């Protein structure tokens, strides 16, 4: 019975695998742009670098003269962040559409229903998978919120949206932090599951896994 539930997690369509790894890469790049902007391209750091570079050339700048250059560098990195955000939004839409074309055994509704039925029979493995699917559902909500708020901010930078913009930005940033936390927990959980159950879960997400064990509900 536990093997029947586990089978649902060891077979993945090509489209789902493409979405998974594409989303992972784009999300990592998004987080990198935030890290670079908040660290290497923060105003004080860039300001000191420019002052030091100009001083070596014998050019001594006055305080505030480097503000434009520092802002330009930050704008460039945030432009990349925005472009990556658009791609993430497209991938999120693709995932929603994909759910309706997935093989029946790979649809989230099927997985949740099977895990729920087995959980009612006291199956501990099914309970774990049920909780895992609920977490994935929350992840999709989180991903949709990030893509939605990011897209809204990209088109509402006008002064009349100032207060709303900062409120939406706060939601966007908080969701990104939660996304980072999810990635860490997800990776730790997959590694732990892999070591404990010897299920080749990671390799299944690469080459598709075992498809011969699928059963219709």
CORBELKA-V544051 format. One record per backbone hydrogen bond with DSSP energy under -1.0 kcal/mol. CO is the residue of the C=O (numbers start at 0). NH is the residue of the N-H. E is the energy in kcal/mol with one decimal. If there is no record, write none. Layout:
co->(CO | CO)
nh->(NH | NH)
e->(E | E)
This chain:
co->(0 | 1 | 2 | 4 | 5 | 6 | 9 | 12 | 13 | 14 | 15 | 16 | 17 | 18 | 19 | 20 | 21 | 22 | 23 | 24 | 25 | 26 | 27 | 28 | 29 | 30 | 31 | 32 | 33 | 34 | 35 | 38 | 41 | 42 | 43 | 44 | 45 | 46 | 47 | 48 | 49 | 50 | 51 | 53 | 54 | 61 | 63 | 65 | 66 | 67 | 68 | 69 | 70 | 71 | 72 | 73 | 74 | 75 | 76 | 77 | 78 | 79 | 80 | 81 | 82 | 83 | 84 | 85 | 86 | 87 | 88 | 89 | 90 | 91 | 92 | 93 | 94 | 96 | 97 | 102 | 106 | 107 | 108 | 109 | 110 | 111 | 112 | 113 | 114 | 115 | 117 | 118 | 122 | 123 | 124 | 125 | 126 | 127 | 128 | 129 | 130 | 131 | 132 | 133 | 134 | 135 | 136 | 137 | 138 | 139 | 140 | 141 | 142 | 143 | 144 | 145 | 146 | 147 | 148 | 149 | 157 | 158 | 160 | 161 | 162 | 163 | 164 | 165 | 166 | 167 | 168 | 169 | 170 | 171 | 172 | 173 | 174 | 175 | 176 | 177 | 178 | 179 | 180 | 181 | 182 | 183 | 184 | 185 | 186 | 187 | 188 | 189 | 190 | 191 | 192 | 193 | 199 | 200 | 202 | 203 | 207 | 210)
nh->(4 | 5 | 6 | 7 | 8 | 9 | 209 | 16 | 17 | 18 | 19 | 20 | 21 | 22 | 23 | 24 | 25 | 26 | 27 | 28 | 29 | 30 | 31 | 32 | 33 | 34 | 35 | 36 | 37 | 38 | 40 | 41 | 45 | 46 | 47 | 48 | 49 | 50 | 51 | 52 | 53 | 54 | 55 | 58 | 57 | 64 | 66 | 69 | 70 | 71 | 72 | 73 | 74 | 75 | 76 | 77 | 78 | 79 | 80 | 81 | 82 | 83 | 84 | 85 | 86 | 87 | 88 | 89 | 90 | 91 | 92 | 93 | 94 | 95 | 96 | 97 | 98 | 99 | 100 | 105 | 110 | 111 | 112 | 113 | 114 | 115 | 116 | 117 | 118 | 119 | 122 | 121 | 126 | 127 | 128 | 129 | 130 | 131 | 132 | 133 | 134 | 135 | 136 | 137 | 138 | 139 | 140 | 141 | 142 | 143 | 144 | 145 | 146 | 147 | 148 | 149 | 150 | 151 | 152 | 153 | 160 | 161 | 164 | 165 | 166 | 167 | 168 | 169 | 170 | 171 | 172 | 173 | 174 | 175 | 176 | 177 | 178 | 179 | 180 | 181 | 182 | 183 | 184 | 185 | 186 | 187 | 188 | 189 | 190 | 191 | 192 | 193 | 194 | 195 | 196 | 197 | 203 | 204 | 206 | 207 | 11 | 213)
e->(-1.7 | -2.6 | -1.9 | -1.1 | -1.9 | -1.6 | -1.4 | -2.3 | -2.7 | -2.3 | -2.7 | -2.4 | -2.1 | -2.7 | -2.0 | -2.3 | -2.6 | -2.5 | -2.2 | -2.3 | -2.4 | -2.4 | -2.0 | -2.2 | -1.7 | -2.3 | -2.9 | -2.3 | -2.6 | -1.3 | -2.7 | -1.2 | -2.4 | -2.6 | -2.2 | -2.0 | -2.5 | -2.4 | -2.5 | -2.7 | -2.7 | -2.2 | -1.8 | -3.1 | -1.5 | -2.1 | -1.0 | -2.5 | -2.4 | -2.1 | -2.2 | -1.8 | -2.3 | -1.9 | -1.8 | -2.3 | -1.8 | -1.7 | -1.9 | -2.2 | -2.3 | -2.6 | -1.9 | -2.0 | -1.8 | -2.3 | -2.2 | -2.2 | -2.6 | -2.4 | -2.1 | -2.5 | -2.2 | -1.7 | -2.3 | -2.8 | -1.4 | -1.3 | -1.7 | -1.9 | -2.1 | -2.9 | -2.3 | -2.6 | -2.5 | -2.6 | -2.4 | -2.5 | -2.3 | -1.8 | -2.0 | -1.8 | -1.7 | -1.9 | -2.0 | -2.4 | -2.3 | -2.3 | -2.2 | -1.9 | -2.2 | -2.2 | -2.2 | -2.1 | -2.0 | -2.3 | -1.9 | -2.4 | -2.9 | -2.6 | -2.1 | -2.3 | -2.5 | -2.6 | -2.8 | -2.3 | -2.1 | -2.2 | -2.4 | -1.8 | -2.0 | -1.8 | -3.5 | -1.9 | -1.6 | -2.7 | -2.6 | -1.8 | -1.7 | -2.7 | -2.7 | -2.3 | -2.3 | -1.8 | -1.9 | -2.1 | -2.3 | -2.2 | -2.1 | -2.5 | -2.5 | -2.0 | -2.5 | -3.5 | -2.6 | -2.2 | -2.8 | -2.7 | -2.3 | -2.3 | -2.7 | -2.7 | -2.3 | -2.1 | -2.7 | -1.7 | -2.0 | -1.2 | -2.9 | -1.9 | -2.6 | -1.2)
